Amino acid sequence: MAEKKSRQKMPERPVAQRIRDFEEVPLGYTLQQAIEEAKRCLGCKDPKCMAGCPVEVDIPGFLAFVAQGDCASALKKIRETNSLPAICGRVCPQEDQCEIKCILGVKGQPVAIGALERFVADWELARKVKAVSRKQEAEGPKIAVVGSGPAGLTCAGDLAKLGYAVTIFESLHVTGGVLTYGIPEFRLPKKIVDLEVNYVKSLGVEIKTNMLIGNIYTIEELLK
């Protein structure tokens, strides 16, 4: 199978600049680069890339919107199953998950799915767009999530979209878990983590910091 076009290379800060600080190295795609890269997608009837995505993002669906320059629709499509696209677009191992299963990668370079997810998420953050509104609260128990790392934020965001009242209890004074404390700034800027946390909050999720479960509250107390 012949590759349709060469993969778009994401621009990066010059070496002379980035050796002097800890700021993010990749600059992200321009709109035109994103459109050209998204057009490389074959639109497979049986998209293997989706099988490699842990949160089952409709990858061909959002790429089709990017190819049309419709970032708002691409964002909405991603947000259906992923509450943290700006983070996932930067630090998820796409090369071992979705991209490794891309059919284009059989005889060439796979579609840059991660870079395109980052592009759409950054488009959102730059415009302060809200892609998903909180649904009406469902009747039922309130839900406590222990920890505000990537798993806790994802769980809380998905539950909030379903209409549940969710509270995250974070033991430390800053949210994010490994996203904040385990990944260096040049890979994942803290401002990106903060913006994604704010998105989860915008869904109606309450986050309480300095709340060490087992010390301040026991599990039994939370259940009451």
Secondary structure in CASP SS format (residue, H / E / C, confidence):
PFRMAT SS
TARGET T0000
AUTHOR 0000-0000-0000
METHOD secondary structure of the structure
MODEL  1
M C 1.00
A C 1.00
E C 1.00
K C 1.00
K C 1.00
S C 1.00
R C 1.00
Q C 1.00
K C 1.00
M C 1.00
P C 1.00
E E 1.00
R C 1.00
P C 1.00
V H 1.00
A H 1.00
Q H 1.00
R H 1.00
I C 1.00
R C 1.00
D C 1.00
F C 1.00
E C 1.00
E C 1.00
V C 1.00
P E 1.00
L C 1.00
G C 1.00
Y C 1.00
T C 1.00
L H 1.00
Q H 1.00
Q H 1.00
A H 1.00
I H 1.00
E H 1.00
E H 1.00
A H 1.00
K C 1.00
R C 1.00
C C 1.00
L C 1.00
G C 1.00
C C 1.00
K C 1.00
D C 1.00
P C 1.00
K H 1.00
C H 1.00
M H 1.00
A H 1.00
G C 1.00
C C 1.00
P C 1.00
V C 1.00
E C 1.00
V C 1.00
D C 1.00
I H 1.00
P H 1.00
G H 1.00
F H 1.00
L H 1.00
A H 1.00
F H 1.00
V H 1.00
A H 1.00
Q C 1.00
G C 1.00
D C 1.00
C H 1.00
A H 1.00
S H 1.00
A H 1.00
L H 1.00
K H 1.00
K H 1.00
I H 1.00
R H 1.00
E C 1.00
T C 1.00
N C 1.00
S C 1.00
L C 1.00
P H 1.00
A H 1.00
I H 1.00
C H 1.00
G H 1.00
R H 1.00
V H 1.00
C C 1.00
P C 1.00
Q H 1.00
E H 1.00
D H 1.00
Q C 1.00
C C 1.00
E H 1.00
I H 1.00
K H 1.00
C C 1.00
I H 1.00
L H 1.00
G H 1.00
V H 1.00
K C 1.00
G C 1.00
Q C 1.00
P C 1.00
V C 1.00
A C 1.00
I H 1.00
G H 1.00
A H 1.00
L H 1.00
E H 1.00
R H 1.00
F H 1.00
V H 1.00
A H 1.00
D H 1.00
W H 1.00
E H 1.00
L H 1.00
A H 1.00
R H 1.00
K C 1.00
V C 1.00
K C 1.00
A C 1.00
V C 1.00
S C 1.00
R C 1.00
K C 1.00
Q C 1.00
E C 1.00
A C 1.00
E C 1.00
G C 1.00
P C 1.00
K C 1.00
I E 1.00
A E 1.00
V E 1.00
V E 1.00
G C 1.00
S C 1.00
G C 1.00
P H 1.00
A H 1.00
G H 1.00
L H 1.00
T H 1.00
C H 1.00
A H 1.00
G H 1.00
D H 1.00
L H 1.00
A H 1.00
K H 1.00
L C 1.00
G C 1.00
Y C 1.00
A C 1.00
V E 1.00
T E 1.00
I E 1.00
F E 1.00
E C 1.00
S C 1.00
L C 1.00
H C 1.00
V C 1.00
T C 1.00
G C 1.00
G C 1.00
V H 1.00
L H 1.00
T H 1.00
Y H 1.00
G C 1.00
I C 1.00
P C 1.00
E C 1.00
F C 1.00
R C 1.00
L C 1.00
P C 1.00
K H 1.00
K H 1.00
I H 1.00
V H 1.00
D H 1.00
L H 1.00
E H 1.00
V H 1.00
N H 1.00
Y H 1.00
V H 1.00
K H 1.00
S H 1.00
L C 1.00
G C 1.00
V C 1.00
E E 1.00
I E 1.00
K E 1.00
T C 1.00
N C 1.00
M C 1.00
L C 1.00
I E 1.00
G C 1.00
N C 1.00
I C 1.00
Y E 1.00
T C 1.00
I H 1.00
E H 1.00
E H 1.00
L H 1.00
L H 1.00
K C 1.00
END
